[in-house]
Amino acid sequence: MVAAEYCIKKQYFAMTAAALSSSPLVLPQHVWRGRELAQAPERVLPTGHAALDQHLSGAGWPLGCLIEVLQPQPQQHVWRLLAPALAHCMHDQPGPVVLVNAPCEPFGPGLQGHGVQPGQLLCVRSEKASARLWAAEQALRCADVSAVLAWLPVAKNEELRRLHLCAQQYDKWLVVFRGVAAAQQSSPARLRLLVEGVEQMEVRILKRRGPPLLQPVVLAAQHPRLAALLAARKSRPAVQPAAVSLSSPGGSHVLDRAASVVE
């Protein structure tokens, strides 16, 4: 009896394995394979960079979670990376975007060129790390605030987790900027990027809902209008300065005086 039962179970498992290998396994939307991007529906904000969207779950910045951006320099490529999404966010929600301890004061005319309204930016500064964390958390809790961008280079894992849960509770767009050294530390961020490069913006996706991306996503480091202007300036022929004769009546009186001294 035991031998017969064993043979039946063995035959059943063999048939099940054959069926699974011959037909693809259908998983619920909220479950994804490690080698594939997550397909679960979630609220996202388009990044404005098509090359980046195609590598992100939901094809955009996820909302209601922590997004972590690591940079060699705190201000490097911030506005070029986030400005398209900020402009979209400001258009949909009239509330302020809170900048917590931004390293440089935003340049209004330049941001307007990206479609970002400087009047909707609210800057908060503090020398104390605890005060910066408190300001970021309170901004997330504010119903009128549409997004929070915070520079928190020394934030601890448990502090980031608290911000992540707060963003999740109030369904806000939260981006935290840290240094490159933080890549060696664990993080509760759902999406984690390393942004490098000078002439081009190289975005390495360190963490996402899907498999790791080995190659960086290369994006333009300048606005298309600015890039076209700089290219046009480079293509212009160099203008040679006109030579000034020391003995010419129309010459500079300073040069004439120097010439008379030499004589």
C-alpha positions in Angstrom: 0.0 0.0 0.0 2.8 2.4 0.9 4.7 1.6 -2.3 1.6 2.2 -4.4 0.9 5.5 -2.7 4.5 6.6 -3.3 4.2 5.8 -7.0 1.0 7.7 -7.3 2.5 10.8 -5.6 5.6 10.6 -7.8 3.5 10.3 -10.9 1.4 13.3 -9.8 4.5 15.5 -9.2 6.0 14.5 -12.5 2.8 15.5 -14.4 2.6 18.8 -12.5 6.2 19.7 -13.3 5.6 18.8 -17.0 2.5 21.0 -17.1 4.3 23.9 -15.5 7.2 23.7 -17.9 4.9 23.5 -20.9 2.8 26.5 -20.0 3.8 29.9 -18.5 3.0 30.5 -14.9 0.4 33.2 -14.5 1.0 35.3 -11.4 -1.2 38.0 -9.8 -0.4 41.6 -10.7 0.9 42.4 -7.2 3.5 39.6 -7.5 6.5 39.8 -9.9 9.4 37.6 -10.8 12.8 38.8 -9.8 14.0 38.9 -13.4 11.1 41.2 -14.5 9.9 44.7 -13.7 6.9 44.9 -11.4 3.6 45.3 -13.2 1.4 46.1 -10.2 -0.7 49.3 -10.7 0.7 52.2 -8.7 0.6 56.0 -8.8 3.6 57.4 -10.6 4.7 60.7 -11.9 6.3 60.7 -15.4 10.0 61.5 -15.2 10.0 63.4 -18.5 12.9 61.2 -19.6 11.7 58.4 -21.9 14.9 56.5 -21.6 14.6 56.4 -17.8 10.8 55.7 -17.7 11.2 52.4 -19.6 13.5 51.1 -16.8 11.2 52.0 -13.9 8.2 50.1 -12.6 5.1 52.0 -13.6 7.2 54.1 -16.1 7.7 57.0 -13.7 8.6 58.2 -10.2 6.7 56.2 -7.7 4.5 58.2 -5.3 3.9 57.4 -1.7 7.4 56.1 -1.0 11.0 57.1 -0.5 13.1 57.8 -3.6 16.8 58.1 -2.9 19.2 59.9 -5.2 23.0 59.6 -4.5 25.3 62.2 -6.0 29.1 63.0 -5.9 28.1 66.7 -5.4 24.8 67.7 -3.7 23.6 70.0 -6.5 24.7 68.0 -9.5 22.0 67.5 -12.2 19.2 68.0 -9.6 17.0 70.3 -11.7 17.7 68.6 -15.1 16.7 65.3 -13.6 13.6 66.4 -11.7 12.4 69.5 -13.5 10.1 67.8 -16.0 8.3 65.9 -13.2 8.2 69.0 -11.0 6.6 71.0 -13.8 4.0 68.3 -14.2 3.4 68.1 -10.5 3.0 71.9 -10.2 0.5 71.9 -13.0 -1.7 69.3 -11.4 -1.4 70.6 -7.8 -1.1 74.3 -6.9 0.4 73.6 -3.5 4.1 74.3 -2.7 7.1 72.0 -3.3 9.2 72.0 -0.1 13.0 72.1 -0.5 14.6 71.0 2.8 18.2 72.3 3.1 18.9 72.7 -0.6 22.7 73.3 -1.1 22.2 76.3 -3.5 19.4 78.8 -3.8 17.3 78.0 -6.9 17.8 80.3 -9.9 14.3 81.4 -10.8 14.7 82.3 -14.5 16.5 79.0 -15.2 13.8 77.0 -13.5 11.1 78.9 -15.5 12.9 77.7 -18.6 12.3 74.1 -17.4 8.6 74.9 -16.8 9.0 75.0 -13.0 7.3 77.9 -11.2 9.7 79.4 -8.6 6.8 80.9 -6.7 5.7 77.4 -5.7 9.1 76.5 -4.1 9.3 76.8 -0.4 12.9 76.6 1.0 13.6 75.4 4.6 17.1 75.6 6.0 18.6 74.4 9.3 22.1 73.6 10.6 20.8 70.8 12.7 20.2 67.4 11.1 17.3 66.6 13.5 15.5 69.9 12.5 15.9 69.0 8.8 14.3 65.6 9.4 11.5 67.2 11.4 10.8 69.7 8.7 10.7 67.0 6.0 8.3 64.9 8.0 6.0 67.9 8.8 6.0 68.9 5.1 4.9 65.4 4.2 2.0 65.6 6.7 0.8 69.0 5.3 -2.2 68.5 3.0 -1.2 71.5 0.7 2.3 70.3 0.0 2.6 68.5 -3.3 6.2 67.2 -3.0 9.2 67.2 -0.7 12.9 67.3 -1.9 15.3 66.9 1.1 19.1 66.9 1.3 19.8 64.6 4.2 23.4 63.4 3.9 23.7 62.0 7.5 20.3 60.5 7.8 20.2 57.1 9.5 18.3 54.0 8.2 15.6 54.3 10.9 15.1 58.0 10.1 14.7 57.3 6.4 12.2 54.5 7.2 10.1 57.0 9.2 10.1 59.4 6.2 9.2 56.5 3.9 6.2 55.5 6.0 5.1 59.1 6.3 5.2 59.5 2.5 3.3 56.3 2.1 0.7 57.4 4.6 0.1 60.7 2.9 0.8 59.6 -0.7 3.4 62.2 -1.4 6.3 62.5 -3.8 9.4 62.3 -1.7 13.0 62.5 -3.0 16.0 62.4 -0.6 19.5 63.3 -1.7 22.6 61.8 -0.2 26.3 61.3 -1.0 27.8 58.4 -3.0 29.2 56.8 0.2 25.6 56.0 1.3 25.4 53.4 -1.5 27.2 51.0 0.9 24.4 51.3 3.4 21.0 49.7 3.4 18.0 51.8 2.7 14.2 51.5 2.8 13.9 53.4 -0.5 11.8 51.7 -3.1 13.8 53.4 -5.8 17.5 54.2 -5.5 19.6 56.0 -8.1 23.2 57.1 -8.5 23.6 60.2 -10.7 27.0 60.9 -12.1 28.6 62.5 -15.2 29.4 66.0 -16.4 28.8 66.3 -20.2 26.2 63.6 -19.9 24.0 62.6 -17.0 24.6 58.9 -16.1 21.9 57.4 -14.0 22.6 54.1 -12.4 19.5 52.3 -10.9 20.8 50.7 -7.8 17.4 49.5 -6.5 14.0 49.1 -8.1 11.1 46.7 -8.2 12.8 44.4 -10.6 16.2 43.0 -11.6 19.3 45.1 -11.2 20.3 47.3 -14.2 24.0 46.8 -15.0 24.4 49.6 -17.5 23.7 53.3 -16.6 20.9 55.2 -18.3 22.5 58.1 -20.2 20.5 61.3 -20.3 21.2 64.8 -21.6 22.8 67.0 -18.9 21.4 70.2 -20.5 18.0 71.5 -21.6 17.6 71.0 -25.4 17.3 74.8 -25.9 20.5 75.5 -23.9 22.4 72.7 -25.7 21.4 74.2 -29.1 22.5 77.7 -28.0 25.9 76.4 -26.8 26.3 74.4 -30.0 25.5 77.4 -32.1 28.0 79.5 -30.1 30.8 76.9 -30.7 30.1 76.8 -34.4 30.6 80.6 -34.8 34.0 81.7 -36.3 36.3 83.3 -33.7 36.5 87.1 -34.0 40.0 88.4 -34.0 40.4 91.6 -32.0 41.5 94.7 -34.0 45.2 95.7 -33.5 45.8 99.1 -31.9 48.8 101.1 -33.2 50.7 102.9 -30.5 51.4 105.8 -32.8 47.9 106.1 -34.1 46.1 109.3 -33.1 43.1 107.3 -32.1 45.1 105.0 -29.9 44.7 104.6 -26.2 46.2 107.5 -24.2 47.6 105.0 -21.7 49.5 103.1 -24.4 50.7 106.4 -25.9 52.1 107.4 -22.5 53.8 104.1 -22.1 55.4 104.4 -25.5 56.7 107.9 -24.7 58.3 106.6 -21.6 60.1 103.8 -23.5 61.5 106.3 -26.0 
